[in-house]
């Protein structure tokens, strides 16, 4: 779990600048589930994404999934703290997977609160 949720974009940028980092990663890679914090935009507003990226296999350990599970994005906001969980049909989360996921979230212009499923497993492997 994330140690401290950050909601202030300016505070977050200062931390990234001081540490010379593009994002803050909690934990070791590769892994089935990672937590990180990254800057982004949601509804035309700059935000800090408090992000969890996990494999569908890891998700299936705690949740029921269908025979051909879909990838998903689940966005929640509570008191200006933006949380996003992303389930991917890959074997493990590594640095390239993180970087591709960050690009996807930053480029997708129609992000909405709630859970959104896409791409059945059989079509993404």
Backbone as ProteinMPNN parsed JSONL, in Angstrom:
{"seq_chain_A": "XXXXXXXXXXXXXXXXXXXXXXXXXXXXXXXXXXXXXXXXXXXXXXXXXXXXXXXXXXXXXXXXXXXXXXXXXXXXXXXXXXXXXXXXXXXXXXXXXXXXXXXXXXXXXXXXXXXXXXXXXXXXX", "coords_chain_A": {"N_chain_A": [[0.834, -1.18, 0.0], [0.357, 2.314, -0.536], [2.452, 4.58, 1.165], [2.033, 7.286, 1.841], [-0.52, 9.264, 0.759], [-0.49, 11.654, -1.77], [-1.751, 14.78, -2.639], [-1.287, 17.363, -3.453], [-0.13, 18.936, -6.21], [2.01, 20.702, -6.656], [3.658, 20.317, -4.417], [4.291, 17.649, -4.884], [5.702, 17.831, -7.342], [7.945, 19.222, -6.423], [9.119, 17.269, -4.794], [9.74, 15.297, -6.731], [11.577, 16.753, -8.279], [13.644, 17.293, -6.407], [14.521, 14.694, -5.943], [15.215, 13.89, -8.436], [13.522, 12.28, -10.119], [11.19, 10.613, -12.349], [8.812, 9.594, -11.431], [7.413, 8.272, -8.373], [8.213, 5.249, -7.05], [7.043, 2.558, -5.148], [8.303, -0.213, -3.682], [9.663, -3.259, -5.131], [10.895, -4.273, -8.351], [10.882, -6.912, -10.809], [7.307, -7.382, -10.331], [4.094, -8.646, -9.255], [2.312, -6.769, -8.484], [2.428, -3.295, -8.158], [2.951, -0.151, -6.514], [2.748, 3.286, -7.152], [3.448, 6.811, -7.578], [2.517, 9.436, -9.646], [2.555, 12.28, -11.784], [-0.25, 13.763, -13.439], [-3.157, 14.42, -15.55], [-6.547, 15.088, -14.981], [-9.785, 15.482, -15.989], [-9.123, 18.018, -17.096], [-7.58, 19.083, -15.076], [-4.588, 19.358, -13.221], [-3.201, 16.628, -11.52], [-2.109, 14.388, -8.884], [-1.529, 11.129, -9.467], [-2.176, 8.44, -7.484], [-1.206, 5.437, -7.769], [-1.928, 2.03, -8.529], [-0.64, -0.686, -10.122], [-1.374, -3.771, -11.468], [-1.127, -7.286, -12.226], [-3.544, -9.245, -14.025], [-3.677, -11.826, -13.055], [-2.802, -11.478, -10.404], [-4.871, -9.854, -9.458], [-6.951, -11.715, -9.684], [-6.477, -13.386, -7.545], [-7.751, -12.263, -5.411], [-10.253, -11.612, -6.293], [-13.16, -12.588, -8.124], [-12.932, -13.672, -11.441], [-13.781, -13.797, -14.942], [-13.696, -16.364, -17.523], [-12.302, -15.295, -19.646], [-10.822, -12.794, -18.781], [-10.989, -9.185, -18.612], [-8.801, -6.365, -19.103], [-8.479, -3.506, -16.932], [-9.323, -0.205, -15.753], [-9.606, 1.561, -12.828], [-10.801, 4.311, -11.348], [-10.768, 6.429, -8.602], [-11.725, 9.064, -6.355], [-11.146, 10.843, -3.443], [-11.497, 13.396, -1.268], [-9.829, 15.038, -2.874], [-7.72, 13.328, -3.385], [-6.442, 11.346, -5.742], [-6.904, 8.156, -6.871], [-5.86, 5.416, -8.776], [-6.385, 2.259, -10.078], [-4.971, -0.213, -12.053], [-5.434, -2.974, -14.01], [-3.611, -5.342, -15.728], [-3.121, -7.496, -18.539], [-0.601, -9.038, -18.387], [2.454, -10.852, -17.656], [4.115, -9.971, -15.573], [4.826, -6.991, -13.69], [7.009, -4.625, -14.776], [9.641, -2.158, -15.247], [9.401, -1.146, -18.007], [6.649, -1.794, -18.432], [5.422, -0.196, -16.51], [6.113, 2.356, -17.472], [4.836, 2.366, -20.002], [2.197, 2.211, -19.13], [1.897, 4.61, -17.708], [2.151, 6.429, -19.834], [-0.139, 5.687, -21.3], [-2.217, 6.407, -19.497], [-1.78, 9.154, -19.316], [-2.226, 9.979, -21.959], [-4.83, 9.263, -22.571], [-7.78, 10.851, -23.019], [-10.401, 10.768, -22.14], [-10.818, 9.915, -19.501], [-12.667, 8.713, -16.709], [-14.347, 8.751, -13.524], [-14.679, 5.706, -11.698], [-14.962, 2.209, -12.621], [-13.596, 0.799, -15.551], [-13.623, -1.473, -18.117], [-11.649, -3.17, -20.565], [-10.4, -4.714, -23.574], [-10.258, -7.98, -23.869], [-8.571, -10.805, -22.405], [-7.783, -12.842, -24.198], [-7.35, -11.41, -26.473], [-5.207, -9.808, -25.959], [-2.928, -11.136, -25.305]], "CA_chain_A": [[0.0, 0.0, 0.0], [1.104, 3.563, -0.539], [2.744, 5.055, 2.512], [1.405, 8.58, 2.038], [-1.169, 9.782, -0.428], [-0.156, 13.043, -2.045], [-2.753, 15.4, -3.505], [-0.808, 18.66, -3.894], [0.727, 18.755, -7.382], [3.242, 21.488, -6.495], [4.47, 19.586, -3.439], [4.77, 16.45, -5.559], [6.747, 18.238, -8.291], [9.147, 19.54, -5.644], [9.714, 15.995, -4.382], [10.337, 14.692, -7.921], [12.751, 17.549, -8.659], [14.706, 17.058, -5.424], [15.015, 13.321, -6.073], [15.505, 13.648, -9.863], [12.737, 11.109, -10.502], [9.996, 10.875, -13.156], [7.688, 9.145, -10.607], [7.858, 7.635, -7.134], [7.87, 3.832, -7.039], [7.142, 1.887, -3.854], [8.466, -1.639, -3.868], [10.696, -3.794, -6.006], [10.489, -4.798, -9.655], [9.506, -7.052, -11.26], [6.343, -7.773, -9.32], [2.724, -8.833, -9.742], [1.566, -5.564, -8.128], [3.285, -2.199, -7.715], [2.342, 1.129, -6.185], [3.577, 4.42, -7.515], [2.802, 8.104, -7.668], [2.941, 10.094, -10.877], [1.778, 13.46, -12.141], [-1.108, 13.576, -14.598], [-4.267, 15.35, -15.739], [-7.868, 14.473, -14.917], [-10.796, 16.519, -16.217], [-8.402, 19.274, -17.356], [-6.946, 19.533, -13.836], [-3.369, 18.633, -12.878], [-3.409, 15.805, -10.324], [-1.144, 13.344, -8.576], [-2.134, 9.804, -9.487], [-1.705, 7.442, -6.534], [-1.5, 4.379, -8.719], [-1.604, 0.619, -8.335], [-0.669, -1.454, -11.363], [-1.27, -5.186, -11.105], [-1.483, -8.259, -13.258], [-4.874, -9.836, -13.846], [-3.502, -12.995, -12.18], [-2.775, -10.991, -9.027], [-6.237, -9.427, -9.171], [-7.789, -12.916, -9.573], [-6.267, -14.009, -6.234], [-8.655, -11.633, -4.44], [-11.532, -11.308, -6.924], [-13.622, -13.542, -9.127], [-12.803, -13.203, -12.819], [-14.348, -14.692, -15.939], [-12.78, -17.225, -18.265], [-11.501, -14.424, -20.502], [-10.925, -11.515, -18.068], [-10.582, -7.969, -19.297], [-7.993, -5.382, -18.404], [-9.381, -2.493, -16.383], [-8.872, 1.017, -15.077], [-10.571, 1.934, -11.797], [-10.404, 5.624, -10.839], [-11.519, 6.913, -7.442], [-11.234, 10.318, -5.788], [-11.682, 11.132, -2.121], [-10.827, 14.576, -0.713], [-8.81, 15.467, -3.844], [-6.695, 12.301, -3.53], [-6.824, 10.547, -6.906], [-6.369, 6.803, -6.872], [-6.182, 4.661, -9.981], [-5.886, 0.883, -10.122], [-4.955, -0.679, -13.432], [-5.174, -4.405, -14.148], [-3.075, -5.613, -17.058], [-2.936, -8.888, -18.966], [0.82, -9.315, -18.599], [2.944, -11.808, -16.663], [4.672, -9.262, -14.419], [4.985, -5.551, -13.836], [8.409, -4.201, -14.777], [9.764, -0.732, -15.565], [8.739, -0.814, -19.279], [5.192, -1.858, -18.268], [5.042, 1.018, -15.779], [6.241, 3.52, -18.354], [3.757, 2.293, -20.998], [0.944, 2.496, -18.434], [1.873, 6.057, -17.449], [1.859, 7.075, -21.118], [-1.543, 5.412, -21.61], [-3.075, 7.228, -18.631], [-1.592, 10.565, -19.67], [-2.751, 10.271, -23.296], [-6.264, 8.989, -22.676], [-8.441, 12.12, -22.683], [-11.769, 10.59, -21.638], [-10.836, 9.204, -18.223], [-13.819, 9.013, -15.86], [-14.39, 8.029, -12.263], [-15.295, 4.388, -11.759], [-14.225, 1.092, -13.233], [-13.803, 0.665, -16.981], [-12.927, -2.661, -18.6], [-11.321, -3.138, -21.978], [-9.447, -5.703, -24.082], [-10.272, -9.334, -23.293], [-7.261, -11.443, -22.307], [-7.455, -13.607, -25.409], [-6.971, -10.483, -27.541], [-4.059, -8.998, -25.548], [-1.73, -11.974, -25.055]], "C_chain_A": [[0.878, 1.242, 0.0], [1.28, 4.061, 0.884], [2.05, 6.371, 2.805], [0.771, 9.015, 0.73], [-0.811, 11.255, -0.563], [-1.241, 13.595, -2.967], [-2.269, 16.732, -4.072], [0.222, 18.488, -5.009], [2.047, 19.49, -7.208], [4.196, 20.826, -5.504], [5.09, 18.349, -4.092], [5.885, 16.776, -6.551], [8.051, 18.56, -7.572], [9.876, 18.265, -5.225], [10.417, 15.339, -5.578], [11.603, 15.431, -8.341], [13.913, 17.289, -7.715], [15.331, 15.681, -5.598], [15.405, 12.957, -7.504], [14.819, 12.376, -10.371], [11.58, 11.499, -11.413], [8.702, 10.483, -12.427], [8.278, 8.505, -9.354], [7.319, 6.21, -7.116], [8.048, 3.29, -5.627], [7.235, 0.396, -4.105], [9.537, -1.975, -4.89], [10.089, -4.291, -7.311], [11.385, -5.971, -10.022], [8.608, -7.569, -10.137], [4.987, -8.015, -9.984], [1.864, -7.607, -9.458], [2.55, -4.514, -7.638], [2.447, -0.964, -7.421], [3.306, 2.229, -6.586], [2.746, 5.693, -7.504], [3.397, 8.828, -8.858], [2.008, 11.278, -11.146], [0.937, 13.168, -13.374], [-2.175, 14.646, -14.669], [-5.56, 14.545, -15.692], [-8.902, 15.586, -15.011], [-10.173, 17.905, -16.322], [-7.732, 19.863, -16.12], [-5.687, 18.698, -13.582], [-3.591, 17.913, -11.549], [-2.173, 14.943, -10.081], [-1.92, 12.034, -8.576], [-1.433, 8.945, -8.443], [-2.149, 6.118, -7.145], [-1.096, 2.998, -8.209], [-1.721, -0.041, -9.701], [-0.469, -2.913, -10.981], [-1.623, -6.069, -12.288], [-2.898, -8.764, -12.986], [-4.778, -11.066, -12.95], [-3.471, -12.59, -10.71], [-4.166, -10.555, -8.592], [-7.141, -10.637, -8.905], [-7.596, -13.645, -8.245], [-7.259, -13.496, -5.208], [-10.066, -11.428, -4.977], [-11.887, -12.379, -7.941], [-13.481, -12.917, -10.51], [-13.4, -14.239, -13.755], [-13.271, -15.527, -16.609], [-11.823, -16.389, -19.105], [-11.525, -13.003, -19.9], [-10.401, -10.334, -18.874], [-9.629, -7.154, -18.43], [-8.948, -4.317, -17.876], [-8.596, -1.295, -15.857], [-9.967, 1.355, -14.083], [-10.074, 3.22, -11.137], [-11.346, 6.04, -9.722], [-10.908, 8.222, -6.966], [-11.932, 10.553, -4.46], [-10.863, 12.28, -1.536], [-9.628, 14.998, -1.568], [-7.609, 14.535, -3.928], [-7.176, 11.37, -4.639], [-6.103, 9.209, -6.867], [-6.795, 6.119, -8.17], [-5.551, 3.279, -9.853], [-6.039, 0.402, -11.552], [-4.581, -2.154, -13.435], [-4.781, -4.714, -15.571], [-2.9, -7.109, -17.309], [-1.482, -9.117, -19.37], [1.291, -10.216, -17.469], [3.492, -11.149, -15.407], [4.771, -7.783, -14.743], [6.476, -5.242, -13.723], [8.453, -2.723, -15.187], [9.144, -0.373, -16.928], [7.209, -0.845, -19.181], [4.678, -0.622, -17.531], [5.056, 2.217, -16.718], [5.173, 3.526, -19.444], [2.413, 2.655, -20.361], [0.819, 3.983, -18.133], [1.535, 6.81, -18.734], [0.388, 6.895, -21.476], [-2.465, 6.32, -20.791], [-2.962, 8.699, -19.011], [-2.211, 10.918, -21.02], [-4.259, 10.096, -23.413], [-7.039, 10.186, -22.152], [-9.815, 11.944, -22.043], [-11.824, 9.774, -20.347], [-12.029, 9.663, -17.396], [-13.689, 8.243, -14.559], [-15.089, 6.694, -12.466], [-14.406, 3.377, -12.462], [-14.613, 0.961, -14.701], [-12.962, -0.506, -17.474], [-12.72, -2.557, -20.104], [-10.408, -4.302, -22.317], [-9.461, -7.047, -23.379], [-8.89, -9.962, -23.37], [-6.859, -12.139, -23.59], [-7.007, -12.691, -26.552], [-5.725, -9.672, -27.184], [-2.807, -9.826, -25.301], [-1.099, -12.355, -26.371]], "O_chain_A": [[2.01, 1.213, 0.483], [0.366, 3.971, 1.705], [1.529, 6.561, 3.904], [1.451, 9.121, -0.291], [-0.829, 12.004, 0.414], [-1.608, 12.959, -3.954], [-2.798, 17.186, -5.086], [1.311, 17.96, -4.783], [3.098, 18.963, -7.572], [5.405, 20.784, -5.734], [6.263, 18.044, -3.879], [6.898, 16.079, -6.597], [9.132, 18.215, -8.049], [11.103, 18.193, -5.293], [11.553, 14.879, -5.456], [12.592, 14.802, -8.716], [15.043, 17.088, -8.161], [16.539, 15.52, -5.421], [15.872, 11.847, -7.759], [15.456, 11.512, -10.973], [11.036, 12.595, -11.278], [7.626, 10.978, -12.761], [9.476, 8.232, -9.282], [6.107, 5.997, -7.162], [9.07, 3.529, -4.984], [6.324, -0.192, -4.687], [10.215, -1.101, -5.431], [8.922, -4.678, -7.363], [12.537, -6.021, -9.59], [9.078, -8.114, -9.138], [4.77, -7.633, -11.134], [0.826, -7.409, -10.089], [3.407, -4.801, -6.802], [1.38, -0.761, -8.001], [4.516, 2.122, -6.388], [1.518, 5.66, -7.431], [4.611, 8.838, -9.059], [0.834, 11.264, -10.778], [1.357, 12.415, -14.254], [-2.121, 15.648, -13.955], [-5.661, 13.469, -16.279], [-8.896, 16.519, -14.209], [-10.652, 18.854, -15.701], [-7.354, 21.035, -16.126], [-5.716, 17.474, -13.712], [-4.095, 18.492, -10.586], [-1.314, 14.792, -10.95], [-2.849, 11.85, -7.789], [-0.221, 8.746, -8.518], [-3.314, 5.732, -7.049], [-0.068, 2.829, -7.552], [-2.762, 0.032, -10.354], [0.473, -3.258, -10.267], [-2.319, -5.658, -13.216], [-3.381, -8.715, -11.855], [-5.691, -11.331, -12.167], [-4.045, -13.276, -9.864], [-4.592, -10.855, -7.476], [-7.991, -10.597, -8.015], [-8.451, -14.438, -7.85], [-7.581, -14.193, -4.246], [-10.978, -11.106, -4.216], [-11.008, -12.997, -8.542], [-13.866, -11.767, -10.721], [-13.511, -15.415, -13.406], [-12.087, -15.407, -16.297], [-10.655, -16.747, -19.255], [-12.175, -12.112, -20.448], [-9.498, -10.468, -19.7], [-9.645, -7.24, -17.202], [-10.093, -4.232, -18.318], [-7.402, -1.368, -15.565], [-11.138, 1.429, -14.456], [-9.052, 3.219, -10.452], [-12.567, 6.008, -9.876], [-9.714, 8.461, -7.152], [-13.157, 10.471, -4.365], [-9.657, 12.138, -1.332], [-8.55, 15.279, -1.045], [-6.579, 14.912, -4.487], [-8.192, 10.691, -4.493], [-4.875, 9.138, -6.835], [-7.943, 6.232, -8.6], [-4.362, 3.14, -9.563], [-7.083, 0.579, -12.18], [-3.529, -2.534, -12.921], [-5.509, -4.399, -16.512], [-2.572, -7.875, -16.403], [-1.176, -9.358, -20.538], [0.62, -10.338, -16.444], [3.36, -11.687, -14.308], [4.797, -7.379, -15.906], [7.118, -5.552, -12.72], [7.413, -2.115, -15.441], [8.419, 0.619, -17.008], [6.54, -0.007, -19.785], [3.634, -0.07, -17.879], [4.108, 3.001, -16.746], [4.652, 4.589, -19.78], [1.588, 3.326, -20.982], [-0.26, 4.555, -18.289], [0.719, 7.732, -18.715], [-0.264, 7.845, -21.908], [-3.385, 6.929, -21.337], [-3.966, 9.412, -19.021], [-2.674, 12.043, -21.206], [-4.893, 10.718, -24.266], [-6.962, 10.502, -20.965], [-10.34, 12.891, -21.457], [-12.776, 9.024, -20.127], [-12.366, 10.847, -17.379], [-13.013, 7.217, -14.494], [-15.981, 6.57, -13.304], [-13.268, 3.659, -12.838], [-15.791, 1.005, -15.054], [-11.747, -0.535, -17.28], [-13.51, -1.94, -20.818], [-9.715, -4.823, -21.443], [-8.749, -7.236, -22.393], [-8.126, -9.683, -24.294], [-5.711, -12.034, -24.022], [-6.357, -13.146, -27.493], [-5.229, -8.919, -28.022], [-1.729, -9.266, -25.105], [-0.086, -13.054, -26.39]]}, "name": "protein", "num_of_chains": 1, "seq": "XXXXXXXXXXXXXXXXXXXXXXXXXXXXXXXXXXXXXXXXXXXXXXXXXXXXXXXXXXXXXXXXXXXXXXXXXXXXXXXXXXXXXXXXXXXXXXXXXXXXXXXXXXXXXXXXXXXXXXXXXXXXX"}
